[in-house]
Amino acid sequence: MYALGRHLLLELKICNKEVLDDLNFLKECLNEAAIQCGATVVGESFYHFSPHGVSGVVNIAESHIAIHTWPEHRYAAVDVFTCGNTVDPEKAAKWITERLGAQTHSLIELRRGIMEDSQVGCVK
């Protein structure tokens, strides 16, 4: 069986709460994570909540990297969804985890678009 894409779900806990509320830092972090994993950035959208927290997504040709932060809980939820076999989503996950200073983290991987072996263009 093959999958069209890999979707990594990150739980980042005990993070640096200052960076979790820094819109510009998070934009830079997610854009650089895309570059680090070999993806092609095609756009972005970010929003800073009041009084705190950020939601954002970096659109990549291979899908997206998204974040939602709760600085008051030192927590961030991150999705790294990549398609094809030219990118390494684990590199993006590691980059983000380190940059946010997460002392505790977990990762779940979902294989998206499961296809039969005979279908072409899928990720093993």
GUMAR-347527 format. One line per 3 residues: number of its first residue (from 0); for each residue z, y, x of N, C-alpha, C. Coordinates in Angstrom, 2 decimals. Atoms other than C-alpha are relative to their C-alpha. Layout:
NUM) Z/Y/X/Z/Y/X/Z/Y/X ~ ...
This chain:
0) 0.00/-1.19/0.84/0.00/0.00/0.00/0.00/1.25/0.88 ~ 0.09/-1.27/-0.69/-0.75/3.54/1.08/0.50/1.11/-0.92 ~ -0.44/-1.16/0.78/0.53/6.94/-0.02/-0.84/1.21/0.38
3) 0.73/-1.24/-0.25/-1.31/10.23/-0.37/0.86/0.99/0.77 ~ -0.86/-0.96/-0.66/1.72/12.10/0.87/1.42/-0.49/0.20 ~ -1.41/0.27/-0.27/5.27/12.10/2.15/0.80/1.22/-0.43
6) -0.83/-1.08/0.51/7.97/14.16/0.46/1.42/-0.21/0.52 ~ -1.34/0.08/-0.57/11.15/14.72/2.47/0.92/0.95/-0.75 ~ -1.01/-0.80/0.69/14.21/15.94/0.56/1.20/0.11/0.92
9) -1.10/-0.25/-0.93/16.83/17.53/2.79/1.19/0.61/-0.71 ~ -1.27/-0.55/0.44/20.46/18.18/1.94/0.65/0.56/1.26 ~ -0.57/-0.64/-1.19/21.79/20.69/4.48/1.33/0.64/-0.36
12) -1.34/-0.47/0.33/25.54/21.31/4.41/0.69/0.58/1.23 ~ -0.78/-0.70/-1.02/27.99/23.42/6.38/-0.96/0.74/0.96 ~ 0.98/-0.81/-0.74/25.15/25.74/7.46/0.60/1.36/0.35
15) -0.34/-1.39/-0.32/25.39/29.21/8.98/-0.28/0.84/-1.24 ~ 0.19/-0.67/1.28/25.97/31.21/5.80/-0.75/1.33/0.13 ~ 0.74/-1.25/-0.19/24.53/34.42/7.29/-1.51/-0.24/-0.06
18) 1.45/0.24/0.01/21.09/32.90/7.88/-0.46/-0.50/-1.37 ~ 0.37/0.47/1.34/21.15/31.31/4.41/-0.26/1.15/-0.96 ~ 0.21/-1.18/0.85/21.11/34.84/2.97/-0.96/0.99/0.63
21) 0.89/-0.89/-0.76/18.61/36.33/5.44/-1.45/-0.34/-0.33 ~ 1.36/0.25/0.48/15.22/36.51/3.71/-1.01/-0.07/1.14 ~ 0.98/-0.02/-1.09/13.25/37.43/6.85/0.18/-1.18/0.95
24) -0.26/1.15/-0.86/14.94/34.74/8.94/-0.57/-1.27/-0.64 ~ 0.47/1.21/0.68/14.13/32.07/6.32/-1.53/-0.05/-0.08 ~ 1.47/-0.04/-0.03/10.49/33.20/6.07/-0.51/-0.48/1.35
27) 0.41/0.37/-1.36/10.14/32.93/9.84/0.28/-1.48/0.26 ~ -0.42/1.39/-0.22/12.00/29.59/9.90/-0.97/-0.99/-0.65 ~ 0.88/0.94/0.70/9.82/27.89/7.28/-1.44/0.08/0.52
30) 1.35/-0.13/-0.57/6.57/29.31/8.68/-0.09/-0.70/1.35 ~ 0.00/0.66/-1.31/7.51/28.12/12.16/0.13/-1.52/-0.16 ~ -0.11/1.44/0.26/8.51/24.71/10.75/-1.37/-0.59/-0.33
33) 1.36/0.46/0.34/5.00/24.40/9.31/-0.84/-0.13/1.26 ~ 0.76/0.03/-1.25/3.48/25.22/12.69/0.48/-1.16/0.88 ~ -0.58/1.06/-0.83/5.87/22.83/14.50/-0.49/-1.38/-0.43
36) 0.40/1.33/0.48/4.76/19.91/12.30/-1.52/-0.18/-0.03 ~ 1.46/0.12/-0.06/1.05/20.64/12.73/-0.72/0.38/-1.28 ~ 0.60/-0.38/1.27/0.42/22.08/9.27/-0.74/1.34/0.10
39) 0.76/-1.24/0.07/-1.89/24.94/8.29/0.58/0.86/-1.12 ~ -0.59/-0.91/0.98/-0.11/27.84/6.55/-1.11/0.73/-0.75 ~ 1.00/-0.69/0.83/-2.12/29.25/3.62/0.62/1.07/-0.91
42) -0.65/-1.02/0.83/0.49/31.43/1.87/1.50/-0.21/-0.03 ~ -1.45/0.10/0.13/4.13/32.05/1.04/0.47/0.83/-1.17 ~ -0.66/-0.78/1.05/6.42/33.31/-1.70/1.51/-0.19/0.16
45) -1.46/0.04/-0.18/10.11/34.19/-1.25/0.66/1.00/-0.94 ~ -0.77/-0.88/0.87/12.78/35.76/-3.43/1.46/0.00/0.44 ~ -1.42/-0.15/-0.36/16.24/37.12/-2.50/0.78/0.31/-1.27
48) -0.82/-0.18/1.19/18.79/36.76/-5.27/1.13/0.97/0.25 ~ -1.17/-0.87/-0.08/21.61/39.19/-6.02/1.15/-0.71/-0.71 ~ -0.42/-0.65/-1.24/24.32/38.97/-4.87/-0.44/-0.74/1.27
51) 0.40/0.71/-1.22/23.10/36.24/-2.46/-0.80/-1.25/-0.36 ~ 0.83/1.19/0.15/20.78/33.29/-1.96/-1.47/0.33/0.06 ~ 1.44/-0.17/-0.16/17.10/32.82/-1.27/-0.71/-1.25/-0.50
54) 0.92/1.08/0.32/14.36/30.70/-2.78/-1.33/0.36/0.63 ~ 1.29/-0.31/-0.61/11.09/30.38/-0.96/-0.83/-1.24/0.23 ~ 0.94/1.08/-0.27/8.03/28.31/-0.35/-1.07/0.52/0.95
57) 1.15/-0.24/-0.86/5.47/28.23/2.43/-1.05/-1.02/-0.44 ~ 1.09/0.88/0.40/2.23/26.85/1.10/-0.80/-0.37/1.23 ~ 0.80/0.50/-1.12/0.39/24.70/3.59/-1.20/-0.74/-0.57
60) 1.19/0.71/0.46/-3.06/23.18/3.32/0.35/-1.44/-0.36 ~ -0.42/1.38/0.21/-1.25/19.83/3.38/1.06/-0.14/-1.10 ~ -0.89/-0.06/1.17/1.13/20.82/0.46/0.97/1.17/0.12
63) -0.94/-1.12/-0.04/4.36/22.86/0.90/1.32/-0.35/0.71 ~ -1.36/0.10/-0.52/7.74/23.49/2.52/0.80/1.03/-0.81 ~ -0.76/-0.88/0.89/10.37/24.94/0.17/1.49/-0.05/0.31
66) -1.44/-0.08/-0.23/13.99/26.06/0.34/0.66/0.74/-1.15 ~ -0.87/-0.75/0.90/16.76/27.17/-2.00/1.38/-0.02/0.63 ~ -1.29/-0.09/-0.71/20.03/28.43/-0.51/1.13/0.48/-0.90
69) -1.25/-0.41/0.60/23.60/28.83/-1.68/0.93/0.39/1.16 ~ -0.82/-0.41/-1.14/25.23/30.87/1.13/1.50/-0.15/-0.26 ~ -1.43/0.08/0.33/28.58/30.90/-0.67/0.55/-1.42/0.13
72) -0.40/1.40/-0.19/28.63/27.10/-0.37/-0.48/-0.57/1.34 ~ 0.56/0.40/-1.30/26.93/27.01/3.07/-0.95/-1.19/-0.15 ~ 0.87/1.13/0.37/24.31/24.71/1.48/-1.44/0.47/-0.20
75) 1.43/-0.24/0.26/20.51/24.57/1.42/-0.66/-1.30/-0.42 ~ 0.85/1.11/0.43/18.13/22.26/-0.42/-1.40/0.31/0.50 ~ 1.31/-0.22/-0.62/14.80/21.83/1.39/-0.92/-1.16/-0.37
78) 1.06/0.99/0.22/11.57/20.02/0.47/-1.07/0.20/1.06 ~ 1.14/-0.04/-0.91/8.93/19.17/3.05/-0.98/-1.04/-0.54 ~ 0.98/0.88/0.62/5.90/17.72/1.27/-1.32/0.16/0.75
81) 1.24/-0.04/-0.76/2.88/16.84/3.41/-0.92/-1.13/-0.42 ~ 1.03/0.99/0.33/-0.34/15.00/2.70/-0.88/-0.21/1.23 ~ 0.86/0.31/-1.13/-2.69/13.32/5.13/0.81/-0.54/1.16
84) -0.70/0.58/-1.15/-1.87/11.93/8.54/-0.12/0.85/1.26 ~ 0.11/-0.89/-1.16/-2.35/14.97/10.78/1.26/0.82/0.22 ~ -1.25/-0.75/-0.13/1.14/16.42/10.24/1.18/-0.96/0.13
87) -1.21/0.80/-0.17/4.63/15.17/11.10/1.15/0.72/-0.71 ~ -1.01/-0.72/0.76/7.05/16.26/8.36/1.40/-0.08/0.59 ~ -1.32/0.10/-0.63/10.07/15.02/10.34/0.23/1.13/0.99
90) -0.14/-1.12/-0.94/9.38/17.72/12.94/0.42/1.26/-0.74 ~ -0.38/-1.17/0.80/9.60/20.39/10.23/1.44/-0.12/-0.46 ~ -1.38/0.22/0.47/12.80/18.86/8.84/1.01/0.23/1.12
93) -0.90/-0.18/-1.14/14.41/18.75/12.27/0.11/1.47/0.39 ~ 0.01/-1.42/-0.36/13.38/22.34/13.05/0.88/0.80/-0.96 ~ -0.76/-0.74/1.00/14.85/23.67/9.79/1.49/-0.34/0.09
96) -1.40/0.44/-0.10/18.06/21.62/10.11/0.69/0.69/1.17 ~ -0.58/-0.64/-1.19/18.67/22.97/13.62/0.13/1.50/-0.17 ~ -0.01/-1.46/0.13/17.76/26.58/12.82/1.06/0.49/-0.99
99) -1.02/-0.40/0.97/20.14/26.67/9.83/1.40/-0.40/0.44 ~ -1.29/0.38/-0.54/22.92/25.21/11.93/0.76/-0.99/-0.87 ~ -0.65/0.97/0.89/23.60/22.39/9.46/0.86/-0.97/0.81
102) -0.90/0.94/-0.67/26.63/20.43/10.61/-0.07/-1.39/-0.65 ~ 0.17/1.26/0.72/25.99/17.75/7.99/-1.34/0.06/-0.71 ~ 1.28/0.02/0.71/22.61/16.71/6.65/-0.36/-1.43/-0.38
105) 0.56/1.29/0.38/20.84/13.90/4.89/-1.45/0.21/-0.40 ~ 1.42/-0.07/0.28/17.20/13.11/4.29/-0.39/-1.22/-0.83 ~ 0.58/1.06/0.83/15.48/11.08/1.58/-1.51/0.19/0.06
108) 1.46/-0.08/-0.01/11.78/10.27/1.86/-0.57/-0.71/-1.22 ~ 0.75/0.57/1.11/9.57/9.69/-1.15/-1.46/-0.11/0.42 ~ 1.44/0.14/-0.23/6.07/8.32/-0.78/-0.67/0.40/-1.31
111) 0.65/-0.53/1.20/3.84/10.22/-3.22/-1.44/-0.49/-0.07 ~ 1.38/0.44/0.20/0.56/9.00/-4.69/-0.27/-1.36/0.61 ~ 0.18/1.36/-0.54/0.93/5.30/-3.91/-1.35/-0.55/-0.47
114) 1.35/0.49/0.27/-2.56/3.77/-3.70/-0.16/-1.42/0.55 ~ 0.34/1.35/-0.50/-4.04/0.32/-3.17/-0.59/0.13/1.40 ~ 0.50/0.02/-1.37/-5.02/-0.63/0.40/-1.48/0.38/0.09
117) 1.45/-0.22/-0.06/-8.70/-0.34/-0.47/-0.40/1.46/-0.19 ~ 0.34/-1.40/0.21/-8.50/3.39/-1.28/0.11/0.75/1.33 ~ 0.13/-0.68/-1.29/-9.46/5.72/1.58/0.74/1.33/0.01
120) -0.57/-1.33/-0.17/-7.77/8.85/2.95/1.49/0.06/-0.25 ~ -1.43/0.02/0.30/-4.16/7.79/2.47/0.82/-0.16/1.27 ~ -0.96/0.14/-1.09/-1.11/7.81/4.71/0.61/-1.38/-0.07
123) -0.64/1.32/-0.01/0.22/4.41/5.79/1.49/0.16/-0.10
